[in-house]
Amino acid sequence: MITVDLRRAVWRKSTYSDGGANNCLEVADDIPGLVPVRDSKNPTGPALLISATAWTEFVAFAARR
């Protein structure tokens, strides 16, 4: 299991979130090799850690849909 300290992470709302009450995905860009993802409505809740490569592939896939 990977443990990453995200207390100093700089979170931003994903450009794919529309800002509505139900679409609040946040990502942090300052963790080398990883893209942490969380629900902005629950900032102290869990974050999903995705490899930077997998995130790039996911975003490219989503853009094609």
N, C-alpha and C positions, 0 to 999 in steps of 0.2 A: 504494500500500500504506500502511495506517495502522500506525504504531508507537506503542504505548502502554507506558509504564513501569509495570509491575505489581508492582515490588518492595515497595511500601508498601501494596498493596491489602489490604483486610481481607476474607479469605475466610470463607465460612460454608457449611455443608452445606445443600444445597437441601432444602426441606421435602418435595420429591418423592422424595428418596432414602430408602430404608427402613433405612439403616444397615448393611445386609448387606455382606459382603465384595465383592460384585460391583456394588453400586449406590452409588457414591460420587461424586456430582456436587457440585461446589462452585461457588458464584457469588460475585462481589464486587459490592457495592452502591455503592461510593464513587467510581465513574468516571462523570462526567456524560455522559449520552446513550448510554452503552454498558453492556452487561452481560457481563463476562468470565465464561467458563465453563471449568472444567478438571476433570480426573480427579484426585480427592484421592489416589489411589494413586501419582500421578506429579506431585507439586507443582512440580517444576522443569521439567516438560515443557511443551508448547505449551498455550496457552489460546485458545479460540475467542471472538472479540469479536462480539457480537450487538447490533444497535441496540436501545435500550430499547423502541422501538415494536414491533419485530419480536418481542422477548421477551414483551412483554405479550400480543400476539396469539397467540403460540405457547402460552403458559400458559392463556389463555382457551380455545383450541382443545382442548388436552389435557384441560382440566377437563370439557369436553362429552363426552368419550369414555368 
